[in-house]
Amino acid sequence: MPNIMLTRIDNRLIHGQVATQWTGVIGANLLLVANDAVANDQFRQGLMNMAAPSYAQTRYFSIEKTCQIISKASPNQKIFIICETPQDVLRLVEGGVPIKKVNIGNMHMAEGKRQVATSVAVDDADVACFKKLQELGVELSIQRVPDTAVEDLNKLWK
């Protein structure tokens, strides 16, 4: 069983908040970005490697590769999975990745989305993914950074 410390949804993937706050608070030593586009984008990987803390390794896998390889993780790897969208997380869970808790961090405002929390904007497809994740037993929380209060999850459904 992989030692998944936390899974976070964050449009920016690895950046300052993830690198300087979340990684240390949860005690992760491996940042795993599960995203099909980034898995093949050396430039974006390079930028994220610069932001990542020096004590943590980084991996950039497609959703499919993450599903195939996660069970082979060493128990010493304290894994922080970072995804861009709730759809990516749902694909991981449906693919057998044992995700128990998801932190909803940053989902930027875009056409067709509505702002529901400090740093979270959703559309109906996002809400459907969150509902499905809950049905699959995944605990959801909205929290921008570790030292801010967890926001009311009911904001997602309004």
FENVENQUI-V604523 format. One record per residue. N is the residue number from 1. OMEGA is omega in whole degrees, 0 to 359 (none if undefined). NEAR is the number of other ideal C-beta (glycine too) atoms within 10 Angstrom. D_LAST is the distance of its C-alpha to the last C-alpha in Angstrom with 2 decimals. Layout:
N;OMEGA;NEAR;D_LAST
N;OMEGA;NEAR;D_LAST
This chain:
1;179;8;35.86
2;181;21;34.53
3;182;15;33.74
4;182;23;30.16
5;182;19;29.22
6;170;21;25.68
7;183;25;23.66
8;171;22;21.61
9;181;26;19.46
10;181;23;20.72
11;183;15;21.37
12;180;15;24.58
13;180;23;25.83
14;179;27;28.83
15;186;16;29.01
16;182;10;29.83
17;180;19;27.00
18;185;26;27.45
19;188;18;31.23
20;184;13;31.94
21;186;15;29.35
22;185;23;27.55
23;180;24;30.67
24;182;13;32.85
25;182;13;30.52
26;177;16;30.00
27;181;11;33.65
28;173;25;33.25
29;177;16;36.36
30;175;21;34.97
31;181;26;32.13
32;176;25;31.29
33;179;25;29.33
34;185;28;28.30
35;184;21;27.80
36;183;16;29.89
37;183;10;30.41
38;180;21;31.37
39;181;18;33.68
40;185;11;35.95
41;183;14;35.58
42;180;9;38.33
43;179;8;37.59
44;178;17;33.99
45;180;18;35.29
46;178;9;37.99
47;180;14;35.65
48;177;22;33.51
49;179;13;36.73
50;181;9;37.70
51;185;17;34.52
52;178;18;34.76
53;185;15;36.57
54;182;5;40.21
55;182;9;40.03
56;174;17;37.48
57;176;13;38.18
58;174;17;35.89
59;180;18;35.40
60;184;24;33.72
61;170;19;33.28
62;177;17;31.73
63;182;21;29.20
64;180;14;32.06
65;178;14;34.55
66;180;26;32.24
67;183;18;31.88
68;192;14;35.67
69;189;14;36.84
70;181;23;34.53
71;180;11;36.47
72;182;8;39.59
73;176;17;38.31
74;176;10;40.66
75;178;8;39.64
76;179;8;40.55
77;177;18;37.76
78;196;19;34.75
79;173;22;32.16
80;179;24;29.11
81;180;27;27.29
82;180;29;25.39
83;181;26;23.39
84;187;20;21.95
85;174;16;18.99
86;178;24;17.10
87;177;16;19.22
88;180;22;22.32
89;180;27;21.37
90;178;21;20.74
91;177;20;24.11
92;182;24;25.76
93;179;21;24.60
94;178;13;25.58
95;175;14;28.79
96;178;12;29.74
97;186;23;28.88
98;179;11;28.36
99;181;22;25.20
100;185;11;24.01
101;179;13;21.69
102;173;25;19.52
103;177;21;18.77
104;187;28;16.03
105;183;21;17.89
106;172;19;17.84
107;188;23;15.98
108;175;12;17.16
109;177;12;15.78
110;179;9;17.32
111;178;5;17.54
112;180;10;14.63
113;176;16;12.20
114;180;13;9.59
115;181;13;10.09
116;180;21;7.60
117;185;17;10.67
118;183;13;14.35
119;183;20;15.47
120;173;23;12.65
121;185;17;11.49
122;168;24;10.21
123;184;13;10.72
124;179;10;10.39
125;177;12;13.57
126;181;21;12.46
127;178;16;9.57
128;177;14;12.39
129;180;20;14.74
130;178;21;12.89
131;179;14;12.72
132;177;16;16.36
133;178;21;17.37
134;178;14;16.25
135;180;8;18.20
136;175;11;21.08
137;180;9;21.13
138;177;17;19.91
139;181;12;18.61
140;173;17;15.82
141;176;13;15.63
142;180;24;14.39
143;183;19;17.56
144;178;20;19.27
145;186;14;22.76
146;183;12;24.45
147;172;8;25.33
148;181;12;21.91
149;173;9;19.69
150;181;11;17.18
151;182;18;13.66
152;181;11;11.19
153;180;16;9.95
154;177;9;7.03
155;181;15;5.57
156;189;20;5.73
157;184;10;3.81
158;none;9;0.00
